[in-house]
Amino acid sequence: MALSVVDLYRDVLPKTNCRDCGFSTCMAFASMVVSEKYPLANCPHLDKETLNRCTVELEAQYAEGKWLKKDMAQDALKWAKEKAASTDIKDLPERIGGMLVEKNGDMHLELRYFNDAVLISKDGMVKKNGEALTRWEKVFLYNHVAQGGRRLPAGNWKGLVEFPNTVSKMKSMIAHVETPLIEKFRGHTRALLEKALAIGGQDIGDNIDSADVAVLFQPLPKVPVRLMFWDKATEEGIEAEVKLSFDETITEHLDIESIMFLSERIRQLLCEP
């Protein structure tokens, strides 16, 4: 018999709100046990027989995924891996770049990722230096593996809003990418350039005179991103501004959600200490 939050609260827990479990109410504790696998044994007022019986019931419903809180990153990763599963590693260098290397008897794709590289095999992916990738980074890279086209960058730059079906994403771009960059580097253009160079960016300011800082990132072999930053001009009443631009071919290599992730990843790398 499955135990819902109400079942656990009504039929099992003492309903005293004693806080000995670490939560303010028995209902809050029940919710955590059912939806996030919080140990039922953390309630010190259950007898051994009740604890053992309920633990068996809870383990069974956990195995079925019943009432568990959704892990969005894990679900997205599973879907992305399935989408990329039919891809032949040997075809990837021509499609998305990188080179084939053999490691421990298995074929891997060594793919540039910002100023580092990742090793991708049929069994998974990891940074070349051995560091683990976050689940969202894996989702991003698996989506690229599955979608990545063959075209090289054309050199024609577009803002996000110029691509189809992106109008709804502009609010997120402003809130999660542009505004944090402006707040971090307003009045500190030198710091922005130094940070950009440290994460693999290339200074292209000599080619773009209008911007105070102009940097070209190459996060993936066929996916360049250009960042331009204009600092505030107090005397003229001009506020600071930042703009990310993408090659017109980017939608052949990344879907819109992946473009947003890439933009937020660049912001994260630039703003972290």
N, C-alpha and C positions, 0 to 999 in steps of 0.2 A: 504493500500500500504506500503510495507516494505521500510525502509530507509537504504541504504548501506552507507558506508563511503563517497563515491563519491557523492551520492544523497544529503546527509546531508551537505557536504561542498559546493556543487554547487548551491543547491536550497534553503538552509535554512540559513546558516551562512553568516556573512557579508563579509568574505574573506579579512579582513583588517589586520590580524595578529597583533592585538592590544595587545595581551597577558593579557587582563583583566580576562580571564578565568583561567589563571595560566599556560598555555601552550604557547610555542613559536610561533606556527602557528595554523590557523583554521583547517588545515588538521589533525594535531596531536590531537587536541581537538575532532574532529569528530571521529577519530579512537578510542579514549578512550570511547566516548559516545556509539558507536555501539558495540564494542567488550568487554568492561568491565563495562558497565552500569554507566558510569560517568554522573552525573546530567546535562542534557541539560540546565537547568536553570542557570548553572554557566556562561553561556554566557549572559552578561547583556544587549545585544543589540537586543534581540528578543522581538517582541511585544507579548502581552498576548495571542492573538488568535493563532499565529503561534506556540508558546510554548505549548499551550494546545493540539493543533492538532497533533503536532509531538510527544508529550509525549504519547498520546494514541497509535500512530503507533509504537513507540519504545517498549512500554510495551507489545504489542501483539507479536512482533518478539522476545522479550526476553523470553516470555512464550514458544515459539516454539524452543528456543535455536538457532535461526538463527543468524549466524555471531558472536556468542559469543565466546570469547577466551576459549579454553578448560581448565577445572580445572582437571589436571591429577590426583591429590590426591583424589578428590571427585569421579572421574570415577573409579579409582582403588578400592576405598572403597566400592562403590556400587556393583562392580563385586565380590569382596571378600565376602561381606555379602550374596549375592545371592548364592555363591558357598557353604557357610557354613549353609545356611538356613535349609537344610533338616537334619542337625545333631541334634540328641536327646541329650539334656544336660545330661541326666542320663547315657549315654554311655561314656561320656568324661573322667571320672576318670580312667577307665580301659585303655582307648586308650592313652591319653596324660598326665595323672596324675592329681593331684589336688584333691579336695574333694567337695562334694555337701553341700551347706549351704542354709538355707531358710532366705530370707530377704523380708520384707513387703509382705509376703504371696506368693512370687515367688521363684522358685528354681534357684539357681545360682551355677556356678562352681567357686570355689576359686582356682586360679592357680598361682603358684609362677612365678614371673617375676623379674629377678635379685634379689635384696635384699628386694623386696616388694612383692605384690600380686595384681592380678586383679580379679574383679568379672565379670563373663560373664553370661548373661542371654539371653533369646530369643529376648529381646528388645534392647540389647546393651551391652556395657562393660565400666568399669571405674576402676581406681585404688582403692584398698581397703581403702586407706586413704582419698578417696574422690576426689583426683586430677584427672583432665581430661587427657586422652591419646591423643597424636597427631593423626591426621588422618592416617599418615603412620604407626604408631604403631598399630592402629586398623587393617589396611590392613594386616600387618605382623601376628597379632594374629588370625584374621579370617582365613587367609590362613593356619595357623597351625591347627586350629580347624577342617578345612575341610580335610586336608591331613593327619594329625598326625596318625602315625601307632601305633602299640602296642609294638614293640620291645624295650627292655631296651638297654642302651649303652653296646657295646661289649668290650670297652677298647682298641680298635685298632684305632690309630690316623692317620689321613691323612691331608695333605695340600689341599687347595682348588683345585689346578691344578690336583690332583689325582682323582677327581670325573669327570664323563662324562660331556661334553658340558660346560666346565668352562674355556677353554683356552682364550676365548674372554673377560672373566671377570678379568683376572689377571692384566691387565693394570689398571683397576679401583681399584682393591685391593691394588696395589702398590701406586697409586696416592692418594686415599682417606682414606686409613687405615694405611698402613705400613709407608709411608713417613711422615705423620703428627705425628705419634707416635715416630718415630726416632728423628724428629726435636724437639719435646717437651721434650723428656726424655733422649736424649744423654747427658751423664755425670751426670744424675740425677736418678740413678736407685732406690735410696731409696724413692724418691718422687713417682716414678711409683708404687712401691710396696704398699706404703701407700694409694695411690689413688685407686689401685685395691682392696685392702682390704675394703676400705670405701664403694665401690659399690657392695660388696658381694662376692668378689673373695677369694679364699683359697690359701695360700702360699704353693706350692709344691716344693719349691727350694731344699729341702733336698733329694728329689727323682730324681732330674734332675741336676746333678752336672755341666753339660756343660754350662748351661745358667746362666747369672747373676741374672735374675729374671724369675721365672716360677710361673704362677698363673693359677688356675682352676676356671673358671666361670660356674655357673649353671643357666643360664638365664631362662630356662624352665625345668620342672622336668625331661624330657627325652632327653634334648639337652645340653650336656656339651660342653664347648669351652676351649681350652688350649692356653695360651699366653706364649711365650718364648721370652726373650729379651737379646741380647748380646751387651754390651756396647762397645764403641770404645776402641781400644788399640793403642794409638798414636805411641808408640815406635815400635810396630810391623807393623804399617801401616794398621791396621784392622779397618774398619768402623763399626759403630753400625748396628745391624740387628734385626728385629723383625719378628716373625712368629706366625700366628694363625693356630691352628690345630683343626680338628673336628672328632668326633667319626664316624666310618664307617657307622653307621646307620642313620646319619643325613638326608640323602636324602629321608628317609621314613617319616620324620617328617616335612621337609621344602623343598620347591623348591629352585632352585639356586638363584633367585632374593631375596628370603627371607633370604637365607644364607648371601648374600651381605648386606642386610639391617641390619642383626644382627651384622655383622662385623663392619659396619660403626657406629652402635649404641654403640658398645663397645668402639670404638675409641672416639666417642663424649663424652661419660661418663667419660672416662679417661682424656680427654684433657680440659674439661670445668673447669672453675675456682672453 
